[in-house]
Amino acid sequence: MNKKILLLVLSIVLGSSLLLTACGGSTPSENNGGSNDQGITESGEKKTVTVTTTFLQDMVHVLAPDMVNVELIIPAGEDPHLYLAKPQDLDKMKKADLLLYHGIHFEGKMVDALEEKGVAVAKNFDHSKIGEMDQDGEIIEDPHFWFDLDLYAEATKVAAEELENLLPEHKDEISENLNNYLEELKKLDEENKEALSAIPEGSRYLITPHDAFNYFSRRYDIGVMAPQGVSTDSEVANKDVEDTVNFIVDHQVKAIFAESTTDPARMEKLQEACKNKGHEVKVVGEEEGEQLFSDSLAPKGQDGDNFLDMYRHNVRLISENLK
């Protein structure tokens, strides 16, 4: 009788061991995208990096491809200035092994939650290089730093350092990816200068819905103007619209540009107002996929779904329509 009991116990133990082996997750899941034998949590899953925007999602993908799970808070095409965190977003922040955000109050409505646990990729910026702008009579810091490729490179270095700390076993790979990407950013800068140099001096004016291109303006010597301030939820004063219309007419601006995260109707109203003053101006962005990207990359699979292609997309539209 005792032998039977012993055999029964042994069969249960062996059966359990086989069951655990079969369910042990040796096959990577679709979300993990590959082997998870390194950079894993105690439960055997890849570590999770939560990011606020598509810019940072792309940045992590460049630096640590397939090394971590990436959770995105603000979807492509959404306006970060207006985005309100949902309960599931707060859960993503809480469970993250690393939380990355832009900083400089770009994610204005989530700042408190982000500062509690997250790392701002803008944290090491030289304060003198951060632009300032007028927002409803108040001077504020300009958060759209990614249009200055030197600052974007600095932000990428911060992200790389944080990823190396999270994944020390991948430090050499991340460092190599960083160096390669910094070279790509230098090449992009030269491409931009060459393409934008084709715009005649008297036509170098970029008119957009909201004030997002000041870093771009300073880097490539192109004047910018927008009827709306840094935040797209601010009211557009009639005087700001009138001033913008007068500027377009006085400078005989050839084209004005819609953005992917704003309503193209705003630029159509400017176009109509200019027409009433006897000046015909083209609205670039009335066709799908022809808007400028300012606060978000394109959805995956579309032109502009990574930072390098986004910048090239913008420069192509600007140079083709202003030269």
VMD Tcl script that draws the C-alpha trace (Angstrom):
set ca {
  {0.00 0.00 0.00}
  {2.82 2.41 0.90}
  {4.56 1.64 -2.39}
  {1.40 2.55 -4.31}
  {1.15 5.88 -2.50}
  {4.81 6.61 -3.20}
  {4.37 5.84 -6.91}
  {1.29 8.07 -7.03}
  {3.18 10.99 -5.46}
  {6.09 10.54 -7.86}
  {3.76 10.50 -10.88}
  {2.09 13.74 -9.72}
  {5.43 15.47 -9.21}
  {6.76 14.33 -12.57}
  {3.52 15.34 -14.30}
  {3.66 18.77 -12.73}
  {7.26 19.25 -13.83}
  {6.37 18.34 -17.40}
  {3.40 20.71 -17.35}
  {5.57 23.58 -16.09}
  {8.15 22.84 -18.78}
  {5.48 22.87 -21.48}
  {4.10 26.22 -20.26}
  {7.44 27.80 -19.45}
  {7.38 30.38 -22.26}
  {10.45 29.16 -24.14}
  {8.79 30.43 -27.33}
  {8.87 34.23 -27.47}
  {5.51 35.98 -27.69}
  {4.59 38.30 -30.53}
  {4.96 41.31 -28.23}
  {8.43 40.28 -27.11}
  {9.61 39.92 -30.68}
  {12.53 37.60 -29.94}
  {14.68 35.83 -27.41}
  {14.19 37.04 -23.85}
  {17.22 35.37 -22.28}
  {18.73 38.79 -21.52}
  {17.27 42.01 -20.18}
  {14.46 40.11 -18.51}
  {12.54 40.48 -15.30}
  {12.46 37.82 -12.59}
  {9.27 36.45 -14.13}
  {11.11 35.72 -17.37}
  {9.57 38.57 -19.40}
  {11.45 41.33 -21.21}
  {11.72 44.55 -19.29}
  {9.26 47.25 -20.22}
  {10.07 50.79 -21.30}
  {7.09 53.14 -21.28}
  {7.34 56.28 -23.41}
  {5.02 59.24 -23.79}
  {5.32 59.93 -27.52}
  {6.05 58.38 -30.90}
  {9.36 60.27 -31.00}
  {10.57 58.40 -27.93}
  {9.07 55.13 -29.14}
  {11.21 55.43 -32.27}
  {14.24 56.48 -30.22}
  {14.03 53.33 -28.07}
  {13.51 51.19 -31.17}
  {16.69 52.62 -32.71}
  {18.80 52.18 -29.59}
  {17.48 48.88 -28.24}
  {15.66 47.02 -31.02}
  {13.94 43.86 -29.74}
  {15.63 44.18 -26.35}
  {12.61 45.51 -24.43}
  {8.86 45.75 -24.60}
  {7.83 49.32 -25.44}
  {4.56 50.78 -24.18}
  {3.33 53.99 -25.82}
  {1.08 56.43 -23.99}
  {0.12 59.07 -26.58}
  {-0.84 57.41 -29.89}
  {0.42 58.62 -33.26}
  {-1.59 61.59 -34.50}
  {-2.77 62.64 -31.04}
  {-1.90 66.09 -29.72}
  {0.36 65.81 -26.63}
  {-0.57 69.34 -25.57}
  {-4.17 68.22 -25.10}
  {-3.75 64.59 -24.10}
  {-5.22 63.54 -20.76}
  {-3.85 60.37 -19.19}
  {-6.30 57.49 -18.98}
  {-6.34 54.92 -16.15}
  {-4.51 52.42 -18.37}
  {-1.81 55.03 -19.06}
  {-1.17 55.50 -15.37}
  {-0.95 51.73 -15.07}
  {1.68 51.69 -17.87}
  {3.70 54.30 -15.97}
  {3.47 52.39 -12.72}
  {4.53 49.03 -14.18}
  {7.37 50.41 -16.33}
  {10.93 49.35 -15.62}
  {11.91 52.64 -17.30}
  {9.68 55.64 -18.03}
  {10.91 58.18 -20.60}
  {9.30 61.53 -21.41}
  {10.30 64.72 -23.22}
  {10.25 67.29 -20.45}
  {10.11 71.10 -20.87}
  {6.38 70.72 -20.09}
  {5.63 69.16 -23.49}
  {3.34 66.61 -21.82}
  {1.69 69.44 -19.89}
  {-1.31 67.59 -18.49}
  {0.75 64.62 -17.23}
  {3.75 66.42 -15.75}
  {3.16 65.51 -12.09}
  {2.78 61.77 -12.78}
  {5.80 61.73 -15.11}
  {8.13 63.62 -12.80}
  {7.39 61.20 -9.97}
  {8.95 58.20 -11.71}
  {10.12 59.16 -15.17}
  {13.29 60.46 -16.80}
  {13.10 63.56 -19.00}
  {15.32 63.15 -22.06}
  {15.77 66.94 -22.02}
  {17.20 66.89 -18.49}
  {20.82 67.66 -19.54}
  {20.08 70.49 -21.97}
  {22.10 73.66 -21.67}
  {19.44 76.12 -20.53}
  {20.75 78.78 -22.91}
  {19.88 76.51 -25.86}
  {16.23 76.07 -24.85}
  {14.08 78.49 -26.82}
  {11.54 80.86 -25.30}
  {8.20 81.96 -26.68}
  {5.26 84.15 -25.82}
  {2.17 82.23 -24.74}
  {-0.79 84.51 -24.06}
  {1.50 87.22 -22.73}
  {3.63 84.84 -20.65}
  {7.20 83.92 -21.64}
  {7.58 80.13 -21.52}
  {10.15 77.57 -22.62}
  {9.60 76.07 -26.06}
  {9.25 72.27 -25.77}
  {9.63 71.43 -29.49}
  {13.37 70.80 -29.18}
  {13.49 67.87 -31.65}
  {13.61 70.32 -34.58}
  {17.11 71.27 -33.39}
  {19.10 68.17 -34.32}
  {21.86 68.95 -31.82}
  {19.34 68.95 -28.97}
  {17.71 65.81 -30.34}
  {21.13 64.14 -30.31}
  {21.56 65.17 -26.65}
  {18.15 63.69 -25.82}
  {19.10 60.45 -27.60}
  {22.27 60.20 -25.49}
  {20.19 60.46 -22.30}
  {17.85 57.72 -23.52}
  {20.83 55.53 -24.41}
  {22.37 55.99 -20.97}
  {19.11 55.04 -19.26}
  {18.74 51.96 -21.46}
  {22.31 50.90 -20.74}
  {21.60 51.16 -17.02}
  {18.47 49.07 -17.49}
  {20.16 46.51 -19.74}
  {23.86 46.37 -18.75}
  {24.32 43.13 -20.68}
  {23.41 45.05 -23.88}
  {25.56 48.10 -23.15}
  {27.96 47.61 -26.08}
  {25.12 47.10 -28.56}
  {23.22 50.17 -27.36}
  {26.41 52.26 -27.48}
  {27.12 51.15 -31.04}
  {23.52 51.90 -32.08}
  {23.80 55.34 -30.50}
  {27.01 56.22 -32.35}
  {25.58 55.04 -35.67}
  {22.42 57.06 -35.12}
  {24.33 60.22 -34.20}
  {26.08 59.92 -37.57}
  {22.70 59.58 -39.26}
  {21.53 62.79 -37.58}
  {24.62 64.64 -38.86}
  {23.93 63.40 -42.40}
  {20.29 64.46 -42.08}
  {21.36 67.96 -41.05}
  {23.51 68.30 -44.17}
  {20.67 67.01 -46.36}
  {18.31 69.57 -44.83}
  {20.69 72.46 -45.42}
  {21.14 71.51 -49.06}
  {17.41 71.06 -49.74}
  {16.36 74.26 -47.96}
  {19.06 76.33 -49.65}
  {16.97 76.11 -52.84}
  {14.35 78.43 -51.29}
  {14.96 82.05 -52.39}
  {15.71 84.58 -49.66}
  {12.41 86.41 -50.14}
  {10.38 83.20 -49.86}
  {11.87 81.76 -46.66}
  {8.73 82.04 -44.51}
  {7.02 79.06 -42.89}
  {3.40 79.64 -41.82}
  {1.87 76.85 -39.67}
  {-1.18 76.52 -37.39}
  {0.63 76.55 -34.04}
  {4.02 77.74 -32.88}
  {6.06 74.54 -33.19}
  {8.90 75.36 -35.59}
  {11.02 77.97 -33.83}
  {13.96 75.59 -33.34}
  {13.71 74.70 -37.04}
  {13.64 78.41 -37.87}
  {16.82 79.18 -35.94}
  {18.69 76.18 -37.28}
  {17.91 76.75 -40.97}
  {17.32 80.51 -41.08}
  {13.67 80.33 -42.12}
  {11.19 82.77 -40.63}
  {8.16 81.18 -38.98}
  {4.78 82.51 -37.97}
  {1.65 80.92 -36.52}
  {-1.68 82.39 -35.41}
  {-1.70 80.10 -32.36}
  {0.80 79.73 -29.53}
  {2.72 76.70 -28.34}
  {-0.37 74.93 -27.00}
  {-3.05 73.94 -29.48}
  {-5.79 74.31 -26.86}
  {-5.28 78.06 -26.50}
  {-7.74 80.47 -28.06}
  {-6.74 82.08 -31.35}
  {-7.27 85.83 -31.01}
  {-8.73 87.68 -33.98}
  {-5.72 90.02 -33.89}
  {-3.32 87.07 -34.20}
  {-5.23 85.82 -37.24}
  {-5.27 89.31 -38.76}
  {-1.55 89.77 -38.14}
  {-0.81 86.43 -39.79}
  {-2.96 87.25 -42.82}
  {-1.28 90.63 -43.23}
  {2.14 89.00 -42.97}
  {1.25 86.47 -45.70}
  {-0.06 89.19 -48.00}
  {2.75 91.68 -47.34}
  {5.45 89.06 -47.95}
  {3.60 87.38 -50.83}
  {3.99 83.99 -49.18}
  {3.40 81.23 -51.73}
  {2.18 78.44 -49.43}
  {1.00 77.83 -45.88}
  {1.11 74.45 -44.16}
  {-1.36 72.33 -42.20}
  {-0.08 69.99 -39.47}
  {-0.97 66.37 -38.81}
  {-2.24 67.06 -35.27}
  {-4.33 70.17 -36.06}
  {-7.46 70.92 -38.08}
  {-6.62 71.88 -41.73}
  {-9.66 74.17 -41.67}
  {-7.61 76.71 -39.72}
  {-5.27 77.21 -42.67}
  {-8.18 77.26 -45.12}
  {-9.63 80.22 -43.19}
  {-6.30 82.03 -43.53}
  {-6.34 81.22 -47.24}
  {-9.83 82.71 -47.61}
  {-8.86 85.84 -45.68}
  {-5.81 86.31 -47.91}
  {-7.96 85.89 -51.01}
  {-10.24 88.66 -49.75}
  {-7.15 90.88 -49.69}
  {-6.24 89.94 -53.26}
  {-3.54 87.36 -52.56}
  {-3.76 83.70 -53.59}
  {-1.92 81.33 -51.25}
  {-1.75 77.53 -51.43}
  {-2.66 75.37 -48.42}
  {-0.26 72.42 -48.24}
  {-1.86 69.55 -46.36}
  {-5.36 69.42 -47.75}
  {-4.46 66.00 -49.18}
  {-3.93 63.09 -46.78}
  {-0.29 62.50 -45.97}
  {0.84 65.96 -47.09}
  {0.66 67.69 -43.71}
  {3.71 68.72 -41.74}
  {4.53 66.67 -38.67}
  {5.12 68.73 -35.55}
  {4.04 66.99 -32.32}
  {3.80 63.38 -33.49}
  {5.26 60.96 -35.99}
  {3.00 59.24 -38.51}
  {1.22 55.98 -37.68}
  {3.30 52.86 -38.35}
  {3.52 51.98 -42.02}
  {3.01 55.54 -43.26}
  {5.51 58.07 -44.56}
  {7.06 59.80 -41.55}
  {6.63 56.95 -39.06}
  {10.23 57.36 -37.81}
  {12.15 60.49 -36.87}
  {14.54 60.57 -39.84}
  {11.78 60.04 -42.40}
  {9.51 62.54 -40.60}
  {12.16 65.24 -40.86}
  {12.82 64.45 -44.53}
  {9.07 64.53 -45.21}
  {8.78 68.00 -43.65}
  {11.82 69.41 -45.46}
  {10.61 68.03 -48.79}
  {7.20 69.69 -48.40}
  {8.70 72.99 -47.28}
  {11.37 73.20 -49.97}
  {9.10 72.07 -52.82}
  {6.33 74.53 -51.98}
  {8.36 77.61 -51.10}
  {11.11 77.61 -53.74}
}
mol new
graphics top color blue
foreach p $ca { graphics top sphere $p radius 0.5 }
foreach p [lrange $ca 0 end-1] q [lrange $ca 1 end] { graphics top cylinder $p $q radius 0.2 }
display resetview
